[in-house]
């Protein structure tokens, strides 16, 4: 009995520890149900996916997206560009991808009233 219980515990631990998910895989299924805010939800997405080009020294530095005010002021264009179909040359981010969950968070942020904090 003890041997079977021990074996079951070890197998359970091994199965859980072998699971590997990337951020995008996990985030595709986990869009927050709470009100979306720039600081808590959107800022990290922008930093990870947009500001390498949309900041000083980037290829799109003339359209910076580093601050709440800049992202808020460009939200309609951002949503348009991130929702374009694959293969569209105007789809953003160029040379990368944005998960469906990240897109949903940005869209929900606008729907929730573009809250900062």
Secondary structure as the mmCIF struct_conf table of DSSP 4:
data_model
#
loop_
_struct_conf.conf_type_id
_struct_conf.id
_struct_conf.beg_label_comp_id
_struct_conf.beg_label_asym_id
_struct_conf.beg_label_seq_id
_struct_conf.end_label_comp_id
_struct_conf.end_label_asym_id
_struct_conf.end_label_seq_id
HELX_RH_AL_P HELX_RH_AL_P1 UNK A 2 UNK A 18
HELX_RH_AL_P HELX_RH_AL_P2 UNK A 23 UNK A 27
TURN_TY1_P TURN_TY1_P1 UNK A 28 UNK A 29
BEND BEND1 UNK A 33 UNK A 34
HELX_LH_PP_P HELX_LH_PP_P1 UNK A 35 UNK A 36
STRN STRN1 UNK A 37 UNK A 37
HELX_RH_PI_P HELX_RH_PI_P1 UNK A 38 UNK A 42
HELX_RH_AL_P HELX_RH_AL_P3 UNK A 43 UNK A 49
TURN_TY1_P TURN_TY1_P2 UNK A 50 UNK A 53
BEND BEND2 UNK A 54 UNK A 55
TURN_TY1_P TURN_TY1_P3 UNK A 56 UNK A 57
BEND BEND3 UNK A 58 UNK A 58
TURN_TY1_P TURN_TY1_P4 UNK A 59 UNK A 60
HELX_RH_3T_P HELX_RH_3T_P1 UNK A 61 UNK A 63
BEND BEND4 UNK A 67 UNK A 67
HELX_RH_AL_P HELX_RH_AL_P4 UNK A 68 UNK A 73
TURN_TY1_P TURN_TY1_P5 UNK A 74 UNK A 74
HELX_RH_AL_P HELX_RH_AL_P5 UNK A 75 UNK A 82
TURN_TY1_P TURN_TY1_P6 UNK A 83 UNK A 83
BEND BEND5 UNK A 84 UNK A 84
HELX_LH_PP_P HELX_LH_PP_P2 UNK A 85 UNK A 85
TURN_TY1_P TURN_TY1_P7 UNK A 86 UNK A 87
TURN_TY1_P TURN_TY1_P8 UNK A 89 UNK A 90
BEND BEND6 UNK A 92 UNK A 93
TURN_TY1_P TURN_TY1_P9 UNK A 94 UNK A 95
BEND BEND7 UNK A 96 UNK A 96
HELX_RH_AL_P HELX_RH_AL_P6 UNK A 100 UNK A 111
TURN_TY1_P TURN_TY1_P10 UNK A 112 UNK A 113
STRN STRN2 UNK A 115 UNK A 115
#
